Amino acid sequence: MRIKDVLFVKGSSGFYFDDQKAIKNGAVADGFTYKGKPVTPGFSRVRQGGEAVSIMLFLENGEIAVGDCVAVQYSGVDGRDPVFLADNFIEILEEEIKPKLVGYNLVRFKEAARYFANLTDKRGKKYHTALRYGLTQALLDAVAKINRTTMAEVIAEEYGLDLTLNPVPLFAQSGDDRYTNADKMILKRVDVLPHGLFNHPAKTGEEGKNLTEYALWLKQRIKTLGDPDYLPVFHFDVYGTLGTVFNDNLDRIADYLARLEEKVTPHPLRIEGPVDLGSKERQIEGLNYLQEKLLTLGSQVIIVADEWCNNLSDIKEFVDAGAGGMVQIKSPDLGGVNEIIEAVLYAKEKGVGAYLGGSCNETDVSAKITVHVGLATGPAQLLVKPGMGVDEGLTIMRNEMMRTLAILQRNKEMIQKKVS
């Protein structure tokens, strides 16, 4: 099936681009934004509106497939591509990518994704991860439409996977409104919560005091609002701030986390990004030490790798080194959906928890496609996205998951009837 035409449309993403370095350096909150000047190249202010570009593929059979080019909230740091501004890239899409798309004979997703994800620009460099992400989303949607099937079934068939028809646990993120949004998560029985956005040492508190107080509040709040059988996993993202408040003393951090685990029992505890040690090599070494130290303390806290763990190659390095018990596969950072799939499967094969994440700064389109990747590959959890309001992202992803599972179950029953 050939692609007849392509359109690129500028749109909005589900959140904002934030200059993480400026925030860590003390940019002062001013209502919903921040005072001060940005320090990361590409930013015009510390917080600026998120942007997206929709790629629409017009197929010979009249179907239109869609993928969205988006980038993460904290772009331009820790080895990530720069902030994604739509106007800077639509011309590239029109002049350099469109001629390769129009007339392309699309048969299998894997082959097409590998080709387009590995295209290089005039300088011989791979295109921005946002472009590769949107392109491969659209290609996956197109192959599903050509075959009149779900995207999850396309992935399962091409990668030789069994669809288990079980929902994947969902992990919601609270943003700074961590109390009200936690209530929403509890009422809607979110599997993993609350993220927390502890992205500044002042939020985490001296020696983790504020984080501990919040975790204890959350445990009590679940007892107050939750159903008797509701026991969600606690997953806090601390953006390296434990390293800051404990002066990167990994032994002290491990002791703190072991104590925190005791306080939140019976909830399993995961800590994402406990330290940011400034380079991939040091980060791998540090997370490996921290996870091993926790094991010697008899702790079951799971360290989640995020910073410096961006693309498929990075993920394999972290997994192979045992740098944490779980790795975030941050979808927009990997670029190709094919590489996202491979990253989940690699982590699972090596016995490391695969957290299929992404960013609040994505769109409804990329969120739904992530659901299909998750249903096909079976990660430990899926990040609820886009946005920071909980309800919107949860509605998009949970409903897409349950609809798709119902379709898959129906398809299975119809096949069984034909066989019998």
N, C-alpha and C positions, 0 to 999 in steps of 0.2 A: 504494500500500500504506500503510494507516494504522498509526500507533503506538497500540497498545491500552493499554499501561500502562508505567510506568517505576519502577525501583528505584534508590536511591542507597545504596551500602554503603561504610562507612569501612574502609580497609585500610592496609597499609604500602607505602612506596616502597622502592626498592632501595638507598638509602644514608641520608644524614643531611642536615639543614640546618646549615650552618656560617655563623657571623657573620664574614664576610670582613674587615670593618673591625676587629673585635676581634683577629683573627689577625694582620692587618698591623700593628696597634698593639702587638703583642708578647705576646698571650695565650700562656701557657706550656703546652706539651703535658703532659698528665698521663695516661699510658697511652694509651687510645684517644680520650680527650676532652681538654678544655682547662681550665686554671684561669683564674679571672678572671670579670669581669662582662661581659655582652653590651653592645654599644653601639648596635646597629641596632634600630630599633623593631620590635616583634613577637617578638623572641627572648626566651626565658626563661633561656637559658644559651648559651654560645658554640657548643657542638655539641648538637643535639637530634635525636631520632629523626624520620626522614622519614615523611610521611603521604600518603595518596592517597584518592580517592573514586572508586569504580567506578560508572559510569552504565550501567544495563542497560535496553535498549529492547525491549519485548515486542511483536512484530509480529503482524499479522492471520494470517499464514501459520504461526504457531507458532514461528518463529525468534526467537532472542534475540541482539541485537547488543550489544557491549561497548566502552566507551572508558574510559580512566582519567584523572582529573584529577590532575595532578602539577605541581610547580614545581621549579626548579633548586636545586642545593645552595646556591649563594651568592645567596639571595633578598634582596630589599630594598635592593640597592646598584646604582650605575651606571644608574639609571633603571628598574630592574626593579620589578615588583609586589612587595608585602610577602610575608613568609613565609606559606606555605599550610598552615593548620591546619584539618583536616577539620571539626571541631566548629563552627568559625566559619562554614562555608559550606553544610553540609547543609540547614540551615533555609532558606537562600536558595534552594537548588535545589528544595526541596519547595514552597515558597510562591510563588516567582516564575518558576521555569523549568518545572517539571512541568506546570502548566496549559497552557503553550504547546506542550509536546511531545505530550501525550495528545490523540489525534485528528488530529494533523498528518499530512497526506497526503504521504508521502515518495516522490518520483519520481526526482529527480536529485540527486546529492551536491552539486554546485556551487551550485545554487539554495538547498538547505537549509542548507549550511554558511554561505553568505553571510548568510542571514537570522539564524541563531542566533548566529553570531560577532559580529554587529553589534547584538545586543540591548543595551539599557541598563537600569541599575537605577533605583531610585526617585529617585536624585539626577541621573539623566541621563547617568551615566558607564558606559562599557563594563564588563562583568563582569571579574573577575580572570582573567588569562591562563590559569590552571589550569583554570577552568571551561570556557572556550572551547575549550581543547585537548581536554579529555575529551569534551565534547559533539560536536565535529566528528569525533573518532575514532569514536565510536559511530555517527554518521550515515554515515560511510564504510563501516564494517563492515555496517551495515544495508542500504545500497544494494547492496553485493556479495552479501549473502545473498538479497535479493529477486531479483536477477538470476542467482543461482547461478553466480557467477563470482568471480575473485580481486579484491582491492582494487586491485592494480596495473592490472588490465584496466579497472576502472571509471575510474581516473584517466586512463589513456591514451585511452580513448574520449571522455571528457568534455572533455579538454584538447587533443584532436587530436594525440596523441603516438604515435610508433612505439616499440614494445617491442623492444629489441635482443636480448634474451635473454642478455645478458652480466652476470656478477656485478659488483657495485660494490665497489671496494676498501674494506676494513674497517680502521678506526683504533682500536686498543685503548688504554686508559688504565691506568696502573700504580698510581695513588695514591702514597702515601709509600713503599710497599714496592717501590721502583723497580728493585731488582736481581732479586729472586725473580720478580716479575711479568714483567720483561723476558725472563727465561729461558723462561717459559711462552709468551710471544708468539713467540719464536724457534722453539721446538719445534713450535708450531702454525702457523707461517708466516703470521703476521699481516702484512698489506700495508703498513700505516703504524703506526709505534710511536715512543716509548712514552708520550707525553704528559708524564709525569715529575712533575707537580704541584710545580713550582718556585714556590710561592706565598708565599715569604718571602725577603727579601734574604739571610738566613743560609744558605738552601738554595742559592741561586744563587751566592753567594760574592762576595768582593771582586773587582770588575772581571770577574765571570763565571767565576772560577777553578773553582768546584765544578761548574758546568754543563759547562765544557770537559772536566774530568776524567771526568765521568760519560759524556759523549758519546764520548770516546775509549775508555772501558771498554766501552760498548755496541758500538762498531765491532769491537773485538777479540772480544767475546763472540759476535757473529754469525759471525765467522770460526771460532770454536771449536765452536759448537753447530749452526750453520746448514748447510743444504745448499749445495753449490757454486753453484747458480743462484739462491740467495735473496738479493735485494738490496732490502730494504724502504726506504721513505722514512722519514727522521728528522723527527719533528714534536714540538717541545717547547712546552709552554704555560708561560710564565714570569710570568703575572699582573702585568705591569707592573714586575717587580722589576729588569729591566735599566735601566729609567728611574731606579729608586731608587739602584742601585749606581753608575750613571754620571751621577747628578745631572741626568737628563733631557737630557743632551748627545747629540743625535741623531747628530752626526757621529762621536762616539766609539763609540756603539752600532753604527753601520753598519760602522765599521772592525773592531770586535770580531766581528760576525757574518760578515763576509767572511773573517776569519782562521779562525773556527770552521768555516765551509764547507770551506775548504782541508783542515782536519784530518779531517773526516768523509767526504771524497770517497772512494769514488764514490757515497755515499748522498746523494740529494737532501735538502735541508734546508728545513724550514718552522719559523718561529718565530711562535707565537701570543701576542698581547698583550704585545709588548716593553715598552710604556710604558702608563701610565694617566695621562692629562694633565688629568683632572678635569672635563671637559665634552665633549659630542659634537663641538662645533665644533673645539676644540683637538685632540681625538683624530683627527679626519679630517685636519686640517692636518698633524699630526705623522706619521701613518702614510703619508700621501702623500709627504711629504718623505723619510722613511726609505726607502721603496721606490725612489724616484727616485735617492737617494744610492747605494743598493746597485747600481743599474743602471750608474751612472757609474763605479763601482769594478769593473765587469765581473763582478759577483756575480749568481748565479741564486737566491739565497736568497729564499724567498717569505714575505712578511709576512702574517700571518693576523689579520684584524680580529675582535675579540670584544667587549671592554668598550665600552659606550656604543652598541653596534650590536645592538639588541634586536628591534624590530618590523620589519614590512615596509617602512615608510617610512624607518626608519634604514638598513636594508640598501641601499635604492635610493640614499640619499645617499652612503653609503660607496663603493658601486660606481661611481656617476657621477663621484665625485671622484678615483677611482683610489687610494683609501686602503687600500693593501695589494693583494697579488696574489691573495688568497683571502679569502673572508668566511665566518665561521661562522654558519650558520642554526640558531640554538639553539632547537630545536623548541618547548619549553614557553614560551619567551619571546614567541613570535609569537602564541600563542593558537590561532587557527584553522588546521586542517590545510590548508585552501584557501589561506591566506596563506603557509604553508610551501612549498607547491607553486609558488606564484607567485614566491616569493623565489628558489628554485632556478632556475627558468626565466629570471628576469630576469638573474641573475648570469651564467648561461651565454650568454645573448643578447649581453651586453656584454663577453664574453671574460674574465670574472673567475672564478677557481676557486670552485665552490660546494661548501662543506663542510657536509653535512647532519648537524648535530651534535645536541646535547641535553645530557643530564645523567646522571651516575651515579645520581641520585635519582629516576629514572623507574621504570617497571614493565615486566614481560614483555609486557603488552598494548601499551603505547605503543611499546616497542622493535620488536615485530613489525609494527606499522602503519608505523613509520618505514622498515622494509625495503621495504614495498610502495610507499611514496612514492619511495624511492630507485630501485627497479627501473623505475618509470614515468618518472621525470624525469632519471635519469642524472647525479647529482652526481659530483664528483671523488672523494669519500670519504664513508663513513658512520661515525659514532662508535659503537663497541661499548658497549652499555648494557643493563641497569642494573648497578649495583654497581661495585666496584673490584677484584674478584678475578680478572678476565680470563676465566676458564673459563666462568663462568655466563653472562655477557653474550654471549660469543663463541658459545657453544652455542645460545642463543636466536636470535641474529641470523643466524649463518651457516647454521644448519639451516633457519630460515624462508626464507632466500634460496634455498638449494639446492632445497628442496621446491617453492617457488613457480616457480622456473625450470623444473623438471621438468614441472610442470603446464602452464606456458605452452608449452613445447616440444611436449608431447603434444597440446594444443589446436590448435597450428599444424599439426601433422602430420595431425590428423583433418580439418581444413578443407581441406588440400591433397588428401587422398584423396577428399573429396566433390567437389571441383572437377574432379579428373581422372576 
